[in-house]
Structures are given as structure tokens and as C-alpha cells.
Amino acid sequence: MQPRTAVRNISVAHSPDSDDAFMFYGLATNKLDTGDITFTHVLKDIQTLNEEAMRGTYDVTAVSFHVYAYIADKYALLPHGASIGDKYGPVVVSREPAKAEDISSLRIAVPGTLTSAFLALRLFSPNFEYEVIAFDKIIEAVESGRCDAGLLIHEGQLFYEKIGLHKVLDLGEWWHERTGLPLPMGGNAIRRDLGTTTMKQVSELLRESIRYSLDNRDDALQYAMQFARDMEQPLAEKFVGMYVNHFTVDAGDAVPRAAQKLLDLGYEAGLIPKRTSVEYVR
């Protein structure tokens, strides 16, 4: 009789939004054979996940690339599951028409100071007044006049025009013009103290989950719709298509280069306290 292999539970934390739900569909609904590894899923907004990552709370967690500068000693990055905008990205929108050069004079609602979007915006314009507001309340803050503008990182990027808001700056477009690279927003990080073998096993299972979702797109989209915050299905599908792409399946060479560029520029601008080397599980 073969001895039973000890089961290892891995905590996986990610955002409660449609693109993350789509990626994790295979794992979250037990569609994959995960062997002696089980997963516990935790849903938190990205600012909370960034803060928890600094404390090393979860084994695997979605993080902003910005926060990697503060957690590189505890976590390595996984080459699967990144949210990357290629010539598009977070958008600054305003209630009244404004230009990109006006940003320094605007009060802007931002989804968190550890987000990559906030770092990119500060690289564009180092000094502006801001207020941290939950990502799904930013449009409301702009519409009400609480803030002059808002930094949209989720589905609001797709419908702000329909509700009468104005684009001030698309950070993905600006970043590509400046660097020629896609804008690295979020990725998945894994605790280094899990050990090399487990890190590689988890990495492979996450890749299988993403591939399973892409191979079973209709079912995965139906599952993801419960996290789409009352969006109509065509809009949710468009958003998932924007941020679950070939970079999500495998970061390749472009994403690590883009992430390193973001952190290097942040350090050189005095926005990040120390130079950090991006390290992936391979």
C-alpha cells in the first residue's frame, strides 16, 4: 500500500473582478487535477491585496507591479496571470473637459497609492492633489464633484464616455509612446518560502487554469459575470478580452522588461525608495 502524500493548502488572493475571476475559473471551480495541492481563494480589492502582500499574508496573491518594490524579499513573480495593457491602460477621466497638461492642477481620485496606475500617473505628473477612493467608487466621486478627475483601473475604462465623462489621459498610450513597451499593471506573486518545487507546481497550475478558461471561454465568462458588477455581458467580455491576453498566459520577455522599466523609472524619479530587480519563477 502506497503511503498517502500530505496535502498542501495554498491561499490564493485576487481581486473580485471579471478578469481575475476568468483567469482562476479552472482552479476555483475544481476543473483541474491539482494533485496534492489544494487552494483556498480569497477576494480583496487591489489596494488591500497590496497592503497584505507587504505583510506576507497570502501564499499567492495578485499585486500591482508597483508594490513589488516593497515585497521582493518575500515574493517572486509568476509568469502567468498578469494584467497588461498594450497601448491602452488606466484612464484619467474628468467631469469637465481637461487636457493632460492640466493634471497637476486637478484633484484626482485614485484607487490606491501602491497601484501601478498611481505610479505611472506620478511619472507623468509628479505633483497633483489626490484622494484614495475605492476603485468602484471613483466614477461616483467624479460625477458628484468630490474630485475633479478619477484614475480608472477597471471596467469604467469602457463606459465613462457614455455617462458624460471626458478622457484626460490614457496612461497605456502615454507609456507606449515613452518606452515602446506594454504598461504592466498587475501580476501574481508567490511566497519564496514555499520552496522552489511548490512554487513551480503552483505556477504550472495557474497556467493550466488560464488555458482552461481560454479553451472553455463561454463557461469561464459565465462564471466571471458574477464579478462584473452589473455590467452587461458584451461589456464584461470586452474587458476580459483586454486584460486576459497572450501576456496573461505567459509573460515572455516583454512583461519582465516593462515591469523592470516601471520600477527603475520610479526609483530614478524618487517615487520608490530602493532599486529592485524583477524576479520571476521559471
C-alpha positions as CSV (number, residue, x, y, z in Angstrom):
1,M,0.0,0.0,0.0
2,Q,1.4,3.3,-1.1
3,P,1.8,6.0,1.7
4,R,-0.6,8.9,1.3
5,T,1.0,12.1,0.2
6,A,0.4,15.1,2.5
7,V,-2.0,17.6,1.0
8,R,-0.7,21.2,1.0
9,N,-3.2,24.1,1.0
10,I,-2.2,27.2,-0.8
11,S,-4.0,30.5,-0.1
12,V,-4.7,32.4,-3.4
13,A,-5.8,36.1,-3.1
14,H,-7.1,38.1,-6.1
15,S,-9.4,40.9,-7.0
16,P,-13.2,40.4,-7.1
17,D,-13.4,41.5,-10.8
18,S,-14.3,39.7,-14.0
19,D,-10.8,39.3,-15.5
20,D,-9.3,37.7,-12.4
21,A,-12.3,35.5,-12.0
22,F,-11.9,34.4,-15.6
23,M,-8.3,33.5,-15.0
24,F,-8.9,31.5,-11.9
25,Y,-12.1,29.7,-13.2
26,G,-10.4,26.4,-13.6
27,L,-8.9,26.4,-10.1
28,A,-11.9,28.0,-8.3
29,T,-14.4,25.5,-9.8
30,N,-12.2,22.4,-9.3
31,K,-11.9,21.7,-13.0
32,L,-8.2,20.8,-12.8
33,D,-6.4,17.9,-11.2
34,T,-4.2,19.7,-8.7
35,G,-2.7,16.6,-7.1
36,D,-1.5,17.0,-3.5
37,I,-2.2,20.8,-3.6
38,T,-5.5,22.4,-2.7
39,F,-6.4,26.1,-3.0
40,T,-8.3,28.5,-0.8
41,H,-9.5,31.6,-2.7
42,V,-9.6,35.0,-1.0
43,L,-11.2,38.0,-2.7
44,K,-10.0,41.5,-1.9
45,D,-9.6,44.8,-3.7
46,I,-6.2,45.5,-5.1
47,Q,-5.2,48.2,-2.6
48,T,-5.9,45.8,0.2
49,L,-4.0,43.0,-1.5
50,N,-1.0,45.2,-2.0
51,E,-1.1,46.1,1.7
52,E,-1.5,42.4,2.7
53,A,1.4,41.5,0.4
54,M,3.7,43.8,2.3
55,R,2.8,41.7,5.4
56,G,3.3,38.4,3.5
57,T,-0.3,37.3,4.3
58,Y,-1.1,35.0,1.4
59,D,0.9,32.3,-0.4
60,V,-0.1,33.5,-3.8
61,T,-1.5,37.0,-4.4
62,A,-2.5,39.4,-7.1
63,V,-0.4,42.5,-6.7
64,S,0.3,45.7,-8.5
65,F,3.8,45.7,-10.1
66,H,4.4,48.9,-8.2
67,V,4.3,47.1,-4.8
68,Y,6.8,44.5,-5.9
69,A,9.5,47.0,-5.0
70,Y,8.4,46.6,-1.4
71,I,7.9,42.8,-1.3
72,A,10.7,41.4,-3.5
73,D,12.4,39.9,-0.4
74,K,9.2,37.8,0.4
75,Y,7.8,37.1,-3.1
76,A,8.8,36.2,-6.6
77,L,6.5,36.9,-9.6
78,L,4.7,34.2,-11.5
79,P,4.9,34.3,-15.3
80,H,1.2,33.7,-15.6
81,G,-1.8,35.8,-14.8
82,A,-0.5,39.3,-15.5
83,S,-2.9,42.2,-16.4
84,I,-1.2,44.1,-19.2
85,G,-2.4,46.9,-21.4
86,D,-0.7,47.0,-24.8
87,K,-1.1,50.6,-26.0
88,Y,-4.1,51.1,-23.6
89,G,-4.4,51.2,-19.9
90,P,-5.8,53.1,-16.9
91,V,-7.5,56.3,-17.9
92,V,-7.7,59.6,-16.2
93,V,-11.2,61.0,-16.7
94,S,-12.8,64.3,-15.7
95,R,-16.3,65.8,-15.3
96,E,-15.3,68.9,-17.2
97,P,-13.1,68.7,-20.3
98,A,-9.4,68.9,-19.4
99,K,-6.1,68.2,-21.0
100,A,-3.2,66.1,-19.9
101,E,-1.1,69.1,-19.0
102,D,-3.9,70.2,-16.6
103,I,-3.3,67.1,-14.3
104,S,-1.1,69.0,-11.9
105,S,-3.9,71.4,-11.1
106,L,-6.6,68.7,-10.6
107,R,-7.8,66.8,-7.5
108,I,-7.8,63.2,-8.7
109,A,-9.5,60.2,-7.1
110,V,-7.0,57.3,-7.2
111,P,-7.6,53.6,-6.3
112,G,-4.5,53.3,-4.1
113,T,-1.0,54.7,-3.7
114,L,0.6,51.3,-4.3
115,T,-1.1,50.7,-7.6
116,S,0.9,50.7,-10.8
117,A,-1.6,53.1,-12.2
118,F,-0.8,55.6,-9.5
119,L,3.0,55.2,-10.0
120,A,2.6,55.7,-13.8
121,L,0.5,58.8,-13.3
122,R,3.1,60.2,-10.9
123,L,5.8,59.5,-13.5
124,F,3.7,61.5,-16.0
125,S,3.0,64.3,-13.5
126,P,4.9,64.1,-10.2
127,N,2.7,66.7,-8.3
128,F,-1.0,66.6,-8.2
129,E,-3.6,66.6,-5.4
130,Y,-5.2,63.2,-4.9
131,E,-7.6,61.3,-2.7
132,V,-7.6,57.5,-2.3
133,I,-11.1,56.1,-3.1
134,A,-12.2,52.5,-3.6
135,F,-11.8,51.7,-7.3
136,D,-15.5,51.0,-7.8
137,K,-16.5,54.4,-6.2
138,I,-14.2,56.6,-8.3
139,I,-16.7,57.4,-11.1
140,E,-19.2,58.4,-8.4
141,A,-16.6,60.7,-6.8
142,V,-16.0,62.4,-10.2
143,E,-19.7,62.7,-11.1
144,S,-20.5,64.2,-7.7
145,G,-17.8,66.8,-7.9
146,R,-16.0,65.4,-4.9
147,C,-12.9,65.2,-7.2
148,D,-12.1,66.9,-10.5
149,A,-10.9,63.7,-12.1
150,G,-10.5,60.0,-11.4
151,L,-8.0,57.3,-12.3
152,L,-9.9,54.3,-13.7
153,I,-8.3,50.9,-13.5
154,H,-11.2,48.6,-14.1
155,E,-14.3,48.4,-16.3
156,G,-15.1,52.1,-16.1
157,Q,-12.4,52.5,-18.8
158,L,-15.0,51.2,-21.2
159,F,-18.1,53.2,-20.5
160,Y,-17.0,56.6,-19.0
161,E,-17.9,58.4,-22.2
162,K,-21.4,57.0,-22.2
163,I,-22.0,58.7,-18.8
164,G,-20.6,62.0,-20.0
165,L,-17.1,61.9,-18.6
166,H,-14.1,63.1,-20.6
167,K,-10.7,61.4,-21.2
168,V,-7.8,63.4,-19.9
169,L,-5.0,60.9,-20.4
170,D,-4.7,57.2,-21.3
171,L,-1.7,56.0,-19.4
172,G,-1.2,52.9,-21.6
173,E,-0.9,55.1,-24.7
174,W,1.5,57.5,-23.0
175,W,3.6,54.7,-21.6
176,H,3.9,53.0,-25.0
177,E,4.9,56.3,-26.6
178,R,7.6,56.8,-23.9
179,T,9.0,53.3,-23.7
180,G,7.7,51.2,-26.6
181,L,6.5,48.7,-24.0
182,P,3.1,47.5,-22.7
183,L,2.1,49.0,-19.4
184,P,2.5,46.4,-16.6
185,M,-0.4,46.8,-14.2
186,G,-0.8,43.7,-12.1
187,G,0.6,40.3,-11.8
188,N,0.6,37.3,-9.4
189,A,3.3,36.8,-6.8
190,I,4.2,33.7,-4.8
191,R,5.9,33.4,-1.4
192,R,9.5,32.4,-1.7
193,D,9.4,30.3,1.5
194,L,7.1,27.8,-0.2
195,G,10.3,26.4,-1.8
196,T,11.3,26.0,-5.4
197,T,9.3,22.8,-6.1
198,T,6.0,24.1,-4.8
199,M,6.5,27.5,-6.5
200,K,6.9,25.8,-9.8
201,Q,3.9,23.4,-9.2
202,V,1.7,26.3,-8.4
203,S,2.9,28.3,-11.4
204,E,2.1,25.5,-13.7
205,L,-1.4,25.0,-12.2
206,L,-2.1,28.7,-12.7
207,R,-1.1,28.5,-16.3
208,E,-3.3,25.4,-16.7
209,S,-6.2,27.4,-15.2
210,I,-5.8,30.3,-17.6
211,R,-5.5,27.9,-20.6
212,Y,-8.6,26.0,-19.4
213,S,-10.6,29.2,-19.3
214,L,-9.5,30.3,-22.7
215,D,-10.3,26.8,-24.1
216,N,-13.7,26.9,-22.3
217,R,-14.4,30.6,-22.9
218,D,-18.2,30.7,-22.7
219,D,-18.3,28.8,-19.4
220,A,-15.5,30.8,-17.9
221,L,-17.2,34.1,-19.0
222,Q,-20.5,33.0,-17.5
223,Y,-18.6,32.3,-14.2
224,A,-16.8,35.6,-14.4
225,M,-20.1,37.6,-14.9
226,Q,-21.0,37.2,-11.2
227,F,-18.0,39.5,-10.6
228,A,-18.8,42.0,-13.3
229,R,-20.7,44.5,-11.0
230,D,-23.9,44.6,-13.0
231,M,-22.2,45.1,-16.3
232,E,-23.9,43.9,-19.4
233,Q,-22.3,40.7,-20.8
234,P,-20.8,42.3,-24.0
235,L,-19.0,44.9,-21.9
236,A,-17.7,42.4,-19.5
237,E,-16.5,40.2,-22.3
238,K,-14.7,43.1,-23.9
239,F,-13.0,43.9,-20.6
240,V,-11.9,40.3,-20.0
241,G,-10.5,40.3,-23.6
242,M,-8.5,43.4,-22.9
243,Y,-6.7,42.1,-19.9
244,V,-6.7,38.3,-20.4
245,N,-4.4,38.1,-23.4
246,H,-1.2,36.4,-24.6
247,F,0.8,38.3,-21.9
248,T,-1.5,36.7,-19.3
249,V,-0.8,33.1,-20.5
250,D,2.9,33.8,-20.4
251,A,4.8,37.0,-19.5
252,G,7.5,36.1,-22.0
253,D,10.3,38.7,-22.3
254,A,8.2,41.9,-22.7
255,V,6.4,41.9,-19.4
256,P,9.5,41.5,-17.2
257,R,11.2,44.2,-19.2
258,A,8.2,46.5,-18.8
259,A,8.0,45.8,-15.1
260,Q,11.7,46.5,-14.6
261,K,11.4,49.7,-16.6
262,L,8.4,50.9,-14.4
263,L,10.3,50.2,-11.2
264,D,13.6,51.7,-12.5
265,L,11.9,54.9,-13.6
266,G,10.0,55.0,-10.3
267,Y,13.3,54.7,-8.4
268,E,15.1,57.3,-10.5
269,A,12.2,59.7,-10.0
270,G,12.4,59.3,-6.2
271,L,9.0,57.6,-6.1
272,I,10.3,54.2,-5.0
273,P,12.9,54.1,-2.1
274,K,15.3,51.4,-3.5
275,R,16.2,49.9,-6.8
276,T,14.6,46.5,-7.2
277,S,15.3,43.6,-9.6
278,V,12.2,41.9,-11.0
279,E,12.5,38.1,-10.5
280,Y,10.1,35.5,-12.0
281,V,9.6,31.8,-11.2
282,R,10.8,29.9,-14.3
